[in-house]
Amino acid sequence: MMPAWQQGVIRGPSHSDDGTSWIIKFGGSLLTRPRWPEELRILLAGVPGPATVVVGGGAVVDALRSIDGVNPRPAELMHRLAIDAMGLTGRLVADAISGTFAAEPARTQAPVVLDAAAWLSRGGCLFELPAGWHVTSDSIAAAVAVSCGAHLLLAKSVHPPCPASRLIDLSEAGWVDQQFPVAAAPVVVIQWAAPAVNSDSAA
């Protein structure tokens, strides 16, 4: 059986089982993969601590971006709508993995899918994120990790396109958003995961 994920380290030790909580950014594009619920469960099973999943907006946010491209609206409005869209994909993921959709990150081994809009509205973020398309669920997940003192795992459809050591390089390559190098600067441990080649066809 092929492994479901390829994984690597961007910052920090390759293994960290000190009980620190983890924030998992689960890219919205992964939701188009046929076996994504099972793949997410496998990813969660490998996390050695309380896990909170921050789900990207995927195609829902892409549609908002397309609409805004044709008839631009205020950046603050589109930013709020994109975060609301993350709530749709987040509830979908929580239902698929029988998880909890909540405004607070996980404190126990039971995984939580974060209600990002509610978390932000409650003042969970330690710093203000700017509004705009240059700020995505990448930076929101980083902000959650900073606020919780957690490690960060970026699960995306593809592996990093360049040596994953400098956040600015990953941002300039478009693998993370433009705000991410600033938002994730205080995070001690950052790792990545991408579906293994041919994992869709694995038995």
ROKEGU-167497 format. One line per field, with one value per residue (C-alpha): chain; x, y, z; residue number from 1. Coordinates in Angstrom, 1 decimal, decimal comma, always signed. Example, Ala and Ser with C-alpha at 12.3 -4.5 7.8 and 13.67 -1.06 7.14 Angstrom:
% ROKEGU-167497
kette <- [A/A]
east <- [+12,3/+13,7]
north <- [-4,5/-1,1]
up <- [+7,8/+7,1]
nr <- [1/2]
***
This chain:
% ROKEGU-167497
kette <- [A/A/A/A/A/A/A/A/A/A/A/A/A/A/A/A/A/A/A/A/A/A/A/A/A/A/A/A/A/A/A/A/A/A/A/A/A/A/A/A/A/A/A/A/A/A/A/A/A/A/A/A/A/A/A/A/A/A/A/A/A/A/A/A/A/A/A/A/A/A/A/A/A/A/A/A/A/A/A/A/A/A/A/A/A/A/A/A/A/A/A/A/A/A/A/A/A/A/A/A/A/A/A/A/A/A/A/A/A/A/A/A/A/A/A/A/A/A/A/A/A/A/A/A/A/A/A/A/A/A/A/A/A/A/A/A/A/A/A/A/A/A/A/A/A/A/A/A/A/A/A/A/A/A/A/A/A/A/A/A/A/A/A/A/A/A/A/A/A/A/A/A/A/A/A/A/A/A/A/A/A/A/A/A/A/A/A/A/A/A/A/A/A/A/A/A/A/A/A/A/A/A/A]
east <- [+0,0/+1,4/+1,8/-0,9/+1,5/+5,0/+6,2/+9,1/+10,4/+10,4/+11,6/+12,6/+13,3/+12,1/+10,4/+8,6/+6,6/+6,7/+2,9/+2,7/-0,5/-0,5/-2,3/-2,9/-3,7/-5,7/-5,7/-9,1/-7,9/-7,4/-11,2/-11,3/-9,4/-11,6/-10,1/-9,5/-11,4/-9,3/-6,2/-6,9/-7,6/-4,2/-2,6/-4,3/-3,2/+0,4/+0,2/+1,7/-0,5/-3,8/-4,7/-6,7/-7,5/-7,8/-9,5/-8,8/-11,7/-10,8/-13,1/-15,6/-13,1/-11,8/-15,3/-15,3/-11,9/-13,3/-16,3/-14,2/-11,9/-14,8/-16,5/-14,1/-15,6/-13,9/-11,0/-12,4/-15,8/-14,1/-11,8/-14,7/-16,6/-13,6/-13,3/-17,0/-16,4/-13,8/-16,7/-18,5/-15,5/-14,7/-18,2/-17,9/-14,6/-15,8/-18,8/-16,7/-14,3/-16,9/-15,0/-16,0/-16,4/-15,5/-14,3/-11,5/-8,5/-8,2/-7,0/-7,3/-6,5/-9,9/-9,3/-11,1/-11,9/-11,6/-14,4/-12,0/-14,6/-15,7/-12,1/-11,1/-14,3/-13,5/-10,1/-8,2/-5,5/-2,6/-1,9/-4,1/-4,1/-4,5/-7,4/-6,8/-6,3/-2,7/-3,9/-5,3/-5,9/-2,1/-1,6/-4,7/-3,4/+0,0/-1,8/-3,6/-0,3/+1,3/-1,6/-1,6/+2,1/+1,5/+3,5/+2,2/+1,7/+0,9/-1,0/-1,3/-1,9/+1,7/+5,1/+7,1/+8,5/+11,8/+14,1/+11,8/+14,0/+13,1/+9,5/+10,0/+11,1/+8,0/+5,9/+7,5/+7,0/+3,3/+3,2/+2,1/+0,5/+2,3/+1,6/+2,8/+6,4/+5,3/+2,5/+4,5/+7,7/+7,3/+6,3/+9,1/+8,2/+6,7/+6,3/+4,6/+2,7/+1,5/-0,3/+2,1/+2,4/-0,2/-1,8/-5,2/-4,8/-3,4/-5,4]
north <- [+0,0/+3,4/+6,0/+8,7/+11,6/+12,9/+15,1/+17,4/+20,1/+23,8/+24,9/+23,1/+19,5/+16,7/+15,0/+16,8/+14,6/+17,0/+17,1/+20,6/+21,2/+21,3/+23,5/+21,7/+23,9/+21,6/+23,2/+23,6/+22,1/+18,8/+18,5/+17,6/+14,4/+11,3/+9,9/+13,1/+12,2/+9,1/+11,0/+13,6/+10,9/+9,4/+12,8/+13,4/+10,0/+11,0/+14,2/+13,7/+16,2/+18,0/+18,9/+21,8/+21,8/+25,1/+24,3/+26,5/+27,9/+26,0/+26,4/+28,4/+31,2/+30,8/+31,7/+34,8/+35,8/+35,5/+37,6/+40,2/+40,2/+41,1/+43,7/+44,6/+45,2/+46,6/+44,5/+44,3/+42,9/+40,3/+39,3/+38,7/+36,7/+34,5/+33,8/+33,0/+30,6/+28,8/+28,1/+26,2/+24,0/+23,7/+22,3/+19,9/+18,6/+18,3/+16,3/+14,0/+13,1/+13,1/+16,0/+19,1/+22,4/+25,0/+28,5/+27,4/+25,3/+21,7/+21,1/+17,3/+14,5/+14,8/+16,9/+20,2/+21,8/+25,6/+28,0/+30,7/+33,5/+32,9/+32,5/+35,8/+37,6/+36,5/+38,2/+34,9/+36,4/+38,1/+40,5/+42,1/+40,4/+42,8/+42,4/+41,4/+38,5/+38,4/+37,0/+33,4/+30,5/+30,0/+33,2/+32,5/+29,0/+30,6/+33,2/+30,4/+28,6/+31,8/+32,5/+28,9/+28,4/+25,5/+23,8/+24,2/+21,6/+22,9/+20,2/+21,2/+19,5/+19,8/+19,8/+23,0/+24,1/+25,2/+24,2/+24,7/+26,7/+30,4/+31,4/+34,4/+32,0/+29,9/+33,0/+34,4/+31,0/+31,2/+28,1/+30,2/+33,6/+36,9/+37,6/+34,2/+35,1/+37,8/+35,8/+32,6/+34,3/+33,4/+29,7/+27,4/+24,2/+24,3/+21,2/+20,3/+17,5/+16,7/+13,6/+10,9/+10,2/+7,7/+7,7/+8,1/+4,7/+2,9/+0,0]
up <- [+0,0/-1,0/+1,8/+1,7/+2,3/+1,5/+4,3/+5,1/+7,4/+6,7/+10,1/+13,3/+14,2/+12,0/+15,0/+17,8/+20,2/+23,2/+23,4/+21,8/+19,9/+16,1/+13,7/+10,4/+7,4/+5,1/+1,6/+0,1/-3,2/-1,4/-1,1/-4,8/-4,1/-4,0/-0,7/+1,1/+4,3/+4,7/+3,8/+6,5/+9,1/+8,3/+8,6/+12,0/+13,3/+12,7/+14,7/+18,3/+20,1/+20,1/+16,5/+15,1/+11,4/+9,5/+6,2/+3,1/+1,1/-2,1/-5,0/-3,0/-2,4/-6,0/-7,1/-4,9/-6,3/-9,9/-9,1/-7,5/-10,5/-12,8/-10,5/-7,6/-4,2/-1,1/+0,1/+3,6/+2,4/+0,2/+3,0/+5,3/+2,7/+2,0/+5,7/+5,8/+2,9/+5,0/+7,4/+4,6/+3,8/+7,5/+8,4/+5,4/+6,7/+10,3/+9,1/+6,9/+9,7/+12,6/+14,1/+16,1/+14,4/+17,0/+17,6/+19,9/+19,0/+20,3/+23,9/+23,9/+21,5/+19,8/+16,7/+16,1/+12,8/+13,5/+12,9/+11,7/+11,5/+15,0/+16,3/+14,7/+15,9/+19,5/+19,3/+19,3/+17,0/+18,8/+15,9/+13,2/+9,8/+6,8/+4,5/+0,9/-1,4/-0,3/+3,0/+2,8/+5,1/+5,1/+7,2/+9,3/+10,2/+11,1/+13,2/+15,1/+15,6/+17,0/+19,3/+20,7/+20,8/+18,5/+15,7/+12,1/+9,4/+5,9/+4,0/+0,3/-3,0/-4,1/-2,3/-1,9/-5,3/-3,9/-1,0/+2,0/+4,3/+3,8/+4,1/+1,7/-1,0/-0,6/-0,7/-3,8/-5,5/-4,7/-2,5/+0,5/+0,5/+0,6/+4,2/+5,4/+6,1/+8,5/+10,1/+10,6/+11,7/+15,4/+14,7/+16,0/+14,0/+10,5/+8,4/+5,1/+3,7/+0,1/-1,3/-2,3/-6,0/-7,1/-3,6/-5,2/-6,8/-3,8/-2,4]
nr <- [1/2/3/4/5/6/7/8/9/10/11/12/13/14/15/16/17/18/19/20/21/22/23/24/25/26/27/28/29/30/31/32/33/34/35/36/37/38/39/40/41/42/43/44/45/46/47/48/49/50/51/52/53/54/55/56/57/58/59/60/61/62/63/64/65/66/67/68/69/70/71/72/73/74/75/76/77/78/79/80/81/82/83/84/85/86/87/88/89/90/91/92/93/94/95/96/97/98/99/100/101/102/103/104/105/106/107/108/109/110/111/112/113/114/115/116/117/118/119/120/121/122/123/124/125/126/127/128/129/130/131/132/133/134/135/136/137/138/139/140/141/142/143/144/145/146/147/148/149/150/151/152/153/154/155/156/157/158/159/160/161/162/163/164/165/166/167/168/169/170/171/172/173/174/175/176/177/178/179/180/181/182/183/184/185/186/187/188/189/190/191/192/193/194/195/196/197/198/199/200/201/202/203]
***
